[in-house]
């Protein structure tokens, strides 16, 4: 997909910001759509072929992070969060729930254009050149996986314990665990994990993966004596060690 074929949806409740971004993007030959609230956003996503969304975090009474989560439930479109909030927690949460990048207001238009191109390039590379991940036991038709006392049901994206109680996972935690169980007994570097989950060209020192690993260990009730279940390989990355079987 070339830039001239890409459609960008600008979501912001400030008309001046939408106008500013629209002019800059159209100057670079992008096809541009606009939405000023969540309702318009979802209508356009479902009706149009959109390649990337720039999403403001504060849309009046609406929460941009919740909208990003809603988008991810129905689409793998690229998402760049745009906000006046510079707190680290917003950045981390945004990336964990599926956003591809994050920029803060005030911004440089050249930086926005560069990030839009980078996310579109990563999305294209991921669709066309990503190495397919082999499922455990070479079962590519399985609807889930079983390990220790846990069941990861991929048909409904749920993690259940031995009593069939659901363990709540964020989108980022689910995607990471899904990758780990499919690559059980294999060492995965942070770069490999980020490439598989987010696409290529992510910073090697990104701490998001480390934070997600820590939370997964806690949710899976992995204490210090069991930490080898998600083993840290010094200088290399992580390895998921339990025996994993396809869900029958």
N, C-alpha and C positions, 0 to 999 in steps of 0.2 A: 504494500500500500504506500503510495507516494503522498507527500504532504498535500498536494493539490486535490487528492481524492478524499482527504480526511475531513470528517465532520466533528466540530467541537461544540459542545453545549456549555454555555456560560450560565451559571446559576448564582445569582446575587440579587438581593433586594434593593440595591442601590443602582438606579438607572445610569448614573454617571460612570460607575465602575463597569457596568455591562457595555456601555457605549465605548469606553476607553479600550477595553479588551477586544471588543468586536472590530474596531477600526484597525488595531494592531494585527489581529489574526487574519482579517480579510486582506490586509496589505501583503501578507505572506501567502496568499492564495488558499487559505483554509475556508471551508464552508462552515458558517457560524449560525447557531441557533441560540435562543435566549429563554431563560425561565427566571421568574422572580420569587418563586416559592416551591415547596415540596410537591404540591399537587401538579403544577405545570411540569416540573421535572419528571415525575413518574409517567405522566401522559406522553411526554415526548420520548422518553426512553422506550416505552412500549410500542410507540407508533412509528418512530424514525430509526434509521440506521446510524447510530451515534458511535464514534470511535473513542472520544475522550470527553470527560466532564471536568470543568473547573468549578469547584463547589465551595461556596462561602460557608464558614462554620456557623455564623449567626444570621439566620433568616427570620428576623422578627422574633416570634415566640417559638420558632422551629429550631431543632438541634441538627446542625449539619452532620455530626457524627452518626446520629440515628439515620439520617437520610443516606449516608454512605453505606451503612449496614444494609439498608433496604435495597439499594442499588445492587449490592453484591449478591443478594439472594436471587436476583433474576438476570444478572448480566456480568460479563467479565470486562466491560468497558473500562478504559483507563480512567483513573480518578486523580486529580490534583486538588488538594484542599488549599483554599485561599482564605486567609484570615488575618485579622488584626491581633489575634492572640498569639503570643510568642512562647507560651509556657511549654516546657518539654513534654509534660504529660499529654497535651493535646496532640503533639507530633507523634508520640509513641502510640497512643490509642488510635489515632487516625490510620497509621500504617498497619497496626495489628488487625484492624477490622477490614482491611482490604484496599486502602488508598495506595496509590503508586508514588506519590510525591507530596510535598507540603511546602508552601511558600507563605510569607507573611506580608501584610500591608504595613507601610507603603512598599511597593515593589518596583523594580525596573522592568519595563516592557521587554527589553532584550533578554532578561533572565527568564521571564514567563515563556517567551517564544522558544528559548533553548530547552526549557524543561518540557514543554509540550512536545517538541520534536523527539526528545530523549524517551519519553514515556511511550509515544507512538512507535518508536523504533524497537523498544523493548517488547512491546506487545506483539509486534510483527515477528520479531525473532523468536519469541516464545512459542508462537503458533506454528512457525514453519521450520525451525531448526532445533528446538529443544529435544534432547535425547529422551525417548519414552522410558518411563519407569516401569520396571518389571514387578508384577505383583508377587507376593510371597507364594511359594510352591507353584509358580507359573500359572496360577489360576486367575486369568484376566476377567473372568465372568463372575467372580465372587461378589456378594453384596455386603461383605464386611470381613472382619478379622477377629480372631479370639486369641488373647494372650493373658497369661497368669489368670486372674479372676475377672478379667475385663472383656467386654465385647464392644468393638467399634463397628457400628452398623452404618455403612456408607450410603445405603439407600435412603436413609432419613437423617444422615449426618449426626448421629447420636452416639455417645459413649455411655455404656451401662455397666454397673458393677454386678457382682455375683447374685444380688437380690433383684436385679433388673431395674434398679434405681438409676435415673439419669444423672450423670455428672455434667453440669453445665460447662461448656467450653466457648471461648470467643472464636470468631472465625479464624484468627491467626493461630490459636492453639489447636483447633481442629485440623487445619491444613498441615501444621507441623507434625502432629501425631500421625496423621494419615501417611505422610511421607516416611516417617520413621518406621512404622510397622511394615510398609511395603519394602523398605530397604533394611529390614532386620539383619543384624550381624554384619552390616557394612559400615565402614567409617565414612561419615559425611562431613565435609568441611563447612564452615559458615557460608562460604561463597557458593558451594553446591546447594545448600539448603535455600539460600536466598534466590538463587537462579531458578530453582524448581518452583518456589512459592511465589516469588515476586517478579521474576524475569532477570535479565542480565544487567550488568553495570551498576550493582548496588555497592555501597562502600564496604570495604572488607572489615572495618572496625565498627560496624553497626552493632549496637548492643541489644537490639530488639530480640534477636534469636536467643541470646543468653537469658534474657528476662523471661521469654516464653518457656524455655527449657526448665527454669527454676519453678515457674508456676505449674507446668505439667507434672513435675516431680511431686509437688505438694498435692495436687489434685488426685494423682495416682497413688497417694499415700506411700510414696517412696521415701523412707527415712534414711539416715546416714548409713545404716547397716545394709540397705538395699540399693544404694545409689548406683550400683553397677547396672541396674536395669536400663538407665539412660546414662551410659558411661561417658565421662569426659576423657577424650584422648588428647593428652597434652600436646599442643603444637599442631594438632590435626583437625579436631572438631568433636563430633559426638557419634556414639554407636548405640543403637537399641539392641539389647542382648536377649530379651525373652524369646522363647519359642513362639512363633506366630503361625496360626493355622487359618485357612479360609473358613468363613462362616457358612455353615451348611444350610 
